[in-house]
């Protein structure tokens, strides 16, 4: 089971009203993987090789009210 499969199964058990913010990191740079993760409920999907500072900046936007 990969991370996306784990997240999909885990997300099925969560209450949608209290769903946590989930930031997924993937080694696959593919639009299909990104779309699948977002459809599964990820708040943000970033490639593992992406710049850490850029990843933090995007995460801050996700957490901003």
MOPAC internal coordinates of N, CA, C and O (Angstrom, degrees):
PM7 1SCF
backbone

  N    0.0000 0     0.00 0     0.00 0    0    0    0
  C    1.4479 1     0.00 0     0.00 0    1    0    0
  C    1.5299 1   107.91 1     0.00 0    2    1    0
  O    1.2310 1   120.68 1   -49.86 1    3    2    1
  N    1.3157 1   116.31 1   130.14 1    3    2    1
  C    1.4648 1   119.18 1   176.45 1    5    3    2
  C    1.5253 1   109.71 1   -92.85 1    6    5    3
  O    1.2310 1   120.93 1    -0.38 1    7    6    5
  N    1.3248 1   115.82 1   179.62 1    7    6    5
  C    1.4612 1   120.47 1  -176.42 1    9    7    6
  C    1.5137 1   113.61 1   -61.39 1   10    9    7
  O    1.2310 1   120.41 1   139.93 1   11   10    9
  N    1.3235 1   116.83 1   -40.07 1   11   10    9
  C    1.4678 1   120.04 1   179.93 1   13   11   10
  C    1.5178 1   110.64 1   -64.20 1   14   13   11
  O    1.2310 1   120.15 1   136.10 1   15   14   13
  N    1.3169 1   117.33 1   -43.90 1   15   14   13
  C    1.4681 1   120.78 1   178.61 1   17   15   14
  C    1.5271 1   110.69 1   -62.74 1   18   17   15
  O    1.2310 1   120.71 1   137.83 1   19   18   17
  N    1.3306 1   116.25 1   -42.17 1   19   18   17
  C    1.4601 1   119.97 1   177.30 1   21   19   18
  C    1.5208 1   110.35 1   -59.94 1   22   21   19
  O    1.2310 1   120.72 1   133.11 1   23   22   21
  N    1.3366 1   116.24 1   -46.89 1   23   22   21
  C    1.4586 1   120.76 1  -178.04 1   25   23   22
  C    1.5221 1   111.26 1   -61.90 1   26   25   23
  O    1.2310 1   120.03 1   137.94 1   27   26   25
  N    1.3293 1   117.55 1   -42.06 1   27   26   25
  C    1.4600 1   120.62 1   179.08 1   29   27   26
  C    1.5263 1   110.93 1   -60.51 1   30   29   27
  O    1.2310 1   120.15 1   134.74 1   31   30   29
  N    1.3229 1   117.33 1   -45.26 1   31   30   29
  C    1.4669 1   120.45 1   179.36 1   33   31   30
  C    1.5276 1   111.37 1   -66.65 1   34   33   31
  O    1.2310 1   120.82 1   138.23 1   35   34   33
  N    1.3244 1   116.05 1   -41.77 1   35   34   33
  C    1.4566 1   120.71 1   179.93 1   37   35   34
  C    1.5269 1   110.34 1   -65.86 1   38   37   35
  O    1.2310 1   120.58 1   139.33 1   39   38   37
  N    1.3307 1   116.50 1   -40.67 1   39   38   37
  C    1.4577 1   121.88 1  -177.94 1   41   39   38
  C    1.5246 1   112.23 1   -66.00 1   42   41   39
  O    1.2310 1   120.13 1   149.97 1   43   42   41
  N    1.3257 1   117.36 1   -30.03 1   43   42   41
  C    1.4664 1   121.28 1   178.17 1   45   43   42
  C    1.5296 1   111.44 1   -62.24 1   46   45   43
  O    1.2310 1   120.41 1   154.94 1   47   46   45
  N    1.3234 1   116.82 1   -25.06 1   47   46   45
  C    1.4608 1   121.78 1  -175.83 1   49   47   46
  C    1.5291 1   112.64 1   -94.87 1   50   49   47
  O    1.2310 1   119.81 1   176.61 1   51   50   49
  N    1.3233 1   117.98 1    -3.39 1   51   50   49
  C    1.4538 1   121.60 1  -176.76 1   53   51   50
  C    1.5261 1   111.32 1   -90.65 1   54   53   51
  O    1.2310 1   120.98 1   -30.93 1   55   54   53
  N    1.3225 1   115.73 1   149.07 1   55   54   53
  C    1.4576 1   122.36 1   172.90 1   57   55   54
  C    1.5206 1   107.19 1   -78.33 1   58   57   55
  O    1.2310 1   120.16 1   -56.74 1   59   58   57
  N    1.3065 1   117.30 1   123.26 1   59   58   57
  C    1.4713 1   120.42 1  -174.97 1   61   59   58
  C    1.5250 1   112.69 1   -61.79 1   62   61   59
  O    1.2310 1   119.82 1   158.14 1   63   62   61
  N    1.3291 1   117.96 1   -21.86 1   63   62   61
  C    1.4660 1   120.46 1  -179.95 1   65   63   62
  C    1.5226 1   111.72 1   -76.56 1   66   65   63
  O    1.2310 1   120.55 1   152.40 1   67   66   65
  N    1.3222 1   116.54 1   -27.60 1   67   66   65
  C    1.4573 1   120.76 1  -178.29 1   69   67   66
  C    1.5194 1   111.44 1  -115.45 1   70   69   67
  O    1.2310 1   120.00 1  -155.90 1   71   70   69
  N    1.3150 1   117.60 1    24.10 1   71   70   69
  C    1.4581 1   121.40 1  -177.21 1   73   71   70
  C    1.5305 1   109.61 1   -64.06 1   74   73   71
  O    1.2310 1   120.38 1   -48.20 1   75   74   73
  N    1.3144 1   116.88 1   131.80 1   75   74   73
  C    1.4595 1   119.79 1   179.77 1   77   75   74
  C    1.5299 1   111.47 1   -74.34 1   78   77   75
  O    1.2310 1   121.15 1   -18.59 1   79   78   77
  N    1.2974 1   115.40 1   161.41 1   79   78   77
  C    1.4501 1   120.58 1   172.64 1   81   79   78
  C    1.5197 1   106.92 1   -77.27 1   82   81   79
  O    1.2310 1   120.41 1   -53.09 1   83   82   81
  N    1.3244 1   116.82 1   126.91 1   83   82   81
  C    1.4617 1   121.45 1  -177.70 1   85   83   82
  C    1.5220 1   109.33 1  -120.29 1   86   85   83
  O    1.2310 1   121.31 1   -54.92 1   87   86   85
  N    1.3266 1   115.10 1   125.08 1   87   86   85
  C    1.4518 1   121.06 1   175.57 1   89   87   86
  C    1.5231 1   106.69 1  -109.47 1   90   89   87
  O    1.2310 1   120.72 1   -63.71 1   91   90   89
  N    1.3162 1   116.22 1   116.29 1   91   90   89
  C    1.4600 1   120.84 1  -179.26 1   93   91   90
  C    1.5176 1   109.51 1   -99.88 1   94   93   91
  O    1.2310 1   121.09 1   -38.05 1   95   94   93
  N    1.3212 1   115.53 1   141.95 1   95   94   93
  C    1.4666 1   121.26 1   174.48 1   97   95   94
  C    1.5127 1   106.94 1  -118.68 1   98   97   95
  O    1.2310 1   121.04 1   -43.77 1   99   98   97
  N    1.3022 1   115.62 1   136.23 1   99   98   97
  C    1.4569 1   120.98 1  -176.72 1  101   99   98
  C    1.5203 1   110.84 1  -131.04 1  102  101   99
  O    1.2310 1   121.17 1   -30.74 1  103  102  101
  N    1.3063 1   115.36 1   149.26 1  103  102  101
  C    1.4476 1   120.81 1   175.56 1  105  103  102
  C    1.5113 1   111.96 1   -88.04 1  106  105  103
  O    1.2310 1   120.62 1   172.94 1  107  106  105
  N    1.3211 1   116.41 1    -7.06 1  107  106  105
  C    1.4600 1   122.39 1  -176.83 1  109  107  106
  C    1.5255 1   109.13 1  -101.18 1  110  109  107
  O    1.2310 1   120.58 1   -59.28 1  111  110  109
  N    1.2994 1   116.50 1   120.72 1  111  110  109
  C    1.4621 1   121.51 1   178.22 1  113  111  110
  C    1.5250 1   107.52 1   -94.76 1  114  113  111
  O    1.2310 1   120.92 1   -93.64 1  115  114  113
  N    1.3120 1   115.85 1    86.36 1  115  114  113
  C    1.4545 1   121.38 1  -172.76 1  117  115  114
  C    1.5206 1   108.79 1  -147.13 1  118  117  115
  O    1.2310 1   120.03 1   -50.45 1  119  118  117
  N    1.3258 1   117.54 1   129.55 1  119  118  117
  C    1.4605 1   121.34 1  -179.92 1  121  119  118
  C    1.5282 1   111.85 1   -59.99 1  122  121  119
  O    1.2310 1   120.02 1   144.24 1  123  122  121
  N    1.3264 1   117.57 1   -35.76 1  123  122  121
  C    1.4612 1   120.72 1  -179.40 1  125  123  122
  C    1.5292 1   110.69 1   -63.43 1  126  125  123
  O    1.2310 1   120.32 1   137.90 1  127  126  125
  N    1.3221 1   116.99 1   -42.10 1  127  126  125
  C    1.4723 1   121.06 1   178.73 1  129  127  126
  C    1.5288 1   109.47 1   -64.25 1  130  129  127
  O    1.2310 1   120.68 1   136.59 1  131  130  129
  N    1.3198 1   116.31 1   -43.41 1  131  130  129
  C    1.4630 1   121.09 1   178.68 1  133  131  130
  C    1.5258 1   110.61 1   -59.63 1  134  133  131
  O    1.2310 1   120.23 1   132.64 1  135  134  133
  N    1.3204 1   117.17 1   -47.36 1  135  134  133
  C    1.4677 1   121.39 1  -179.39 1  137  135  134
  C    1.5251 1   111.65 1   -63.93 1  138  137  135
  O    1.2310 1   120.14 1   140.20 1  139  138  137
  N    1.3300 1   117.34 1   -39.80 1  139  138  137
  C    1.4698 1   120.77 1   178.69 1  141  139  138
  C    1.5249 1   110.86 1   -63.40 1  142  141  139
  O    1.2310 1   120.51 1   137.56 1  143  142  141
  N    1.3214 1   116.62 1   -42.44 1  143  142  141
  C    1.4651 1   120.64 1  -179.92 1  145  143  142
  C    1.5260 1   111.07 1   -65.50 1  146  145  143
  O    1.2310 1   120.23 1   137.50 1  147  146  145
  N    1.3171 1   117.16 1   -42.50 1  147  146  145
  C    1.4619 1   120.56 1   178.64 1  149  147  146
  C    1.5294 1   110.42 1   -65.83 1  150  149  147
  O    1.2310 1   120.38 1   140.42 1  151  150  149
  N    1.3169 1   116.87 1   -39.58 1  151  150  149
  C    1.4682 1   120.77 1   178.04 1  153  151  150
  C    1.5267 1   110.69 1   -64.25 1  154  153  151
  O    1.2310 1   120.62 1   145.82 1  155  154  153
  N    1.3309 1   116.42 1   -34.18 1  155  154  153
  C    1.4606 1   120.97 1   179.13 1  157  155  154
  C    1.5237 1   112.11 1   -73.11 1  158  157  155
  O    1.2310 1   120.57 1   166.94 1  159  158  157
  N    1.3457 1   116.52 1   -13.06 1  159  158  157
  C    1.4580 1   119.59 1   176.00 1  161  159  158
  C    1.5125 1   115.69 1   116.88 1  162  161  159
  O    1.2310 1   119.58 1  -172.85 1  163  162  161
  N    1.3100 1   118.41 1     7.15 1  163  162  161
  C    1.4623 1   120.35 1   177.90 1  165  163  162
  C    1.5267 1   109.77 1   -65.41 1  166  165  163
  O    1.2310 1   120.76 1   -36.75 1  167  166  165
  N    1.3144 1   116.16 1   143.25 1  167  166  165
  C    1.4577 1   121.14 1   177.94 1  169  167  166
  C    1.5202 1   111.44 1   -84.62 1  170  169  167
  O    1.2310 1   120.99 1   150.98 1  171  170  169
  N    1.3291 1   115.71 1   -29.02 1  171  170  169
  C    1.4492 1   121.74 1  -178.04 1  173  171  170
  C    1.5221 1   107.96 1  -154.68 1  174  173  171
  O    1.2310 1   120.13 1   -40.15 1  175  174  173
  N    1.3143 1   117.35 1   139.85 1  175  174  173
  C    1.4651 1   122.58 1   177.09 1  177  175  174
  C    1.5198 1   107.35 1  -125.86 1  178  177  175
  O    1.2310 1   120.62 1   -54.75 1  179  178  177
  N    1.3233 1   116.42 1   125.25 1  179  178  177
  C    1.4564 1   121.51 1  -179.21 1  181  179  178
  C    1.5210 1   109.25 1  -129.89 1  182  181  179
  O    1.2310 1   120.96 1   -31.90 1  183  182  181
  N    1.3082 1   115.77 1   148.10 1  183  182  181
  C    1.4577 1   120.86 1   176.24 1  185  183  182
  C    1.5260 1   108.52 1   -76.91 1  186  185  183
  O    1.2310 1   120.43 1   -38.79 1  187  186  185
  N    1.3332 1   116.79 1   141.21 1  187  186  185
  C    1.4593 1   121.03 1  -177.81 1  189  187  186
  C    1.5093 1   112.96 1   -59.01 1  190  189  187
  O    1.2310 1   119.79 1   150.16 1  191  190  189
  N    1.3069 1   118.01 1   -29.84 1  191  190  189
  C    1.4590 1   120.22 1  -178.48 1  193  191  190
  C    1.5241 1   112.78 1   -85.08 1  194  193  191
  O    1.2310 1   119.80 1  -179.10 1  195  194  193
  N    1.3212 1   117.98 1     0.90 1  195  194  193
  C    1.4638 1   120.12 1  -178.38 1  197  195  194
  C    1.5285 1   110.56 1   -68.72 1  198  197  195
  O    1.2310 1   121.37 1   -24.31 1  199  198  197
  N    1.3149 1   114.98 1   155.69 1  199  198  197
  C    1.4526 1   122.54 1  -179.76 1  201  199  198
  C    1.5271 1   109.87 1   -61.87 1  202  201  199
  O    1.2310 1   120.37 1   -48.59 1  203  202  201
  N    1.3337 1   116.90 1   131.41 1  203  202  201
  C    1.4581 1   121.81 1  -177.83 1  205  203  202
  C    1.5212 1   111.60 1   -60.05 1  206  205  203
  O    1.2310 1   119.60 1   138.08 1  207  206  205
  N    1.3183 1   118.38 1   -41.92 1  207  206  205
  C    1.4649 1   120.86 1  -178.92 1  209  207  206
  C    1.5294 1   111.29 1   -64.64 1  210  209  207
  O    1.2310 1   120.63 1   141.97 1  211  210  209
  N    1.3265 1   116.40 1   -38.03 1  211  210  209
  C    1.4587 1   120.35 1   177.22 1  213  211  210
  C    1.5295 1   110.04 1   -66.85 1  214  213  211
  O    1.2310 1   120.31 1   140.07 1  215  214  213
  N    1.3173 1   117.02 1   -39.93 1  215  214  213
  C    1.4667 1   121.52 1   178.82 1  217  215  214
  C    1.5342 1   110.25 1   -62.66 1  218  217  215
  O    1.2310 1   120.29 1   137.12 1  219  218  217
  N    1.3170 1   117.04 1   -42.88 1  219  218  217
  C    1.4680 1   121.13 1   178.90 1  221  219  218
  C    1.5200 1   110.76 1   -64.78 1  222  221  219
  O    1.2310 1   119.90 1   138.84 1  223  222  221
  N    1.3127 1   117.80 1   -41.16 1  223  222  221
  C    1.4655 1   121.45 1   178.91 1  225  223  222
  C    1.5288 1   111.04 1   -61.46 1  226  225  223
  O    1.2310 1   120.59 1   137.36 1  227  226  225
  N    1.3154 1   116.47 1   -42.64 1  227  226  225
  C    1.4744 1   119.34 1   178.91 1  229  227  226
  C    1.5206 1   110.80 1   -69.02 1  230  229  227
  O    1.2310 1   120.17 1   141.98 1  231  230  229
  N    1.3259 1   117.28 1   -38.02 1  231  230  229
  C    1.4679 1   120.77 1   178.80 1  233  231  230
  C    1.5306 1   110.03 1   -63.16 1  234  233  231
  O    1.2310 1   119.92 1   140.89 1  235  234  233
  N    1.3038 1   117.75 1   -39.11 1  235  234  233
  C    1.4740 1   120.66 1   177.79 1  237  235  234
  C    1.5110 1   111.50 1   -59.72 1  238  237  235
  O    1.2310 1   120.29 1   143.27 1  239  238  237
  N    1.3415 1   117.06 1   -36.73 1  239  238  237
  C    1.4686 1   120.92 1   177.96 1  241  239  238
  C    1.5307 1   110.43 1   -65.54 1  242  241  239
  O    1.2310 1   120.56 1   143.64 1  243  242  241
  N    1.3324 1   116.54 1   -36.36 1  243  242  241
  C    1.4641 1   121.04 1   179.63 1  245  243  242
  C    1.5357 1   109.61 1   -66.94 1  246  245  243
  O    1.2310 1   120.31 1   139.41 1  247  246  245
  N    1.3278 1   117.01 1   -40.59 1  247  246  245
  C    1.4607 1   121.27 1  -177.23 1  249  247  246
  C    1.5180 1   113.60 1   -81.34 1  250  249  247
  O    1.2310 1   119.70 1   165.32 1  251  250  249
  N    1.3283 1   118.19 1   -14.68 1  251  250  249
  C    1.4608 1   121.01 1  -178.22 1  253  251  250
  C    1.5289 1   110.16 1   -65.39 1  254  253  251
  O    1.2310 1   120.61 1   -40.44 1  255  254  253
  N    1.3270 1   116.43 1   139.56 1  255  254  253
  C    1.4856 1   119.37 1  -179.32 1  257  255  254
  C    1.5025 1   113.04 1   -67.89 1  258  257  255
  O    1.2310 1   120.10 1   180.00 1  259  258  257

